[in-house]
Amino acid sequence: MDVLFKHGAATAAQVMDLIPDAPSYSAVRALLRILEEKGHAKHVKVGPRYVFSPVISADKAKKTAMQHTLSTFFQGSVTQAVAALLDVSEVDMSEDELSRLQKMITRAKKEGS
């Protein structure tokens, strides 16, 4: 899905070329078929090839994945999730990143009041 989100659309051969240490061509085709069966991807036939693309936008997929992660691992607690991210972060946050987080927190406080 990363390749499809990044490139918008791709054939199985293109996906294989864009994945580091990619599995075999038949394995990539099987994965794309599974993604299609699950409703995550779709294809159109262009000449002899199938061109696959994502069904939903990357932003919507991110939100869905985050909602699932929050409910599965953090009992729905944003606080626990953020604390875990800050705890495992190996990169020191810049002043700009900290400032953006503070603005988001301030906005969330206003909207929650």
Summary of the structure (lengths in Angstrom):
residues: 113
radius of gyration: 18.9
end to end distance: 37.9
largest distance: 57.3
contacts: 251
relative contact order: 0.09
helix: 63%
strand: 12%
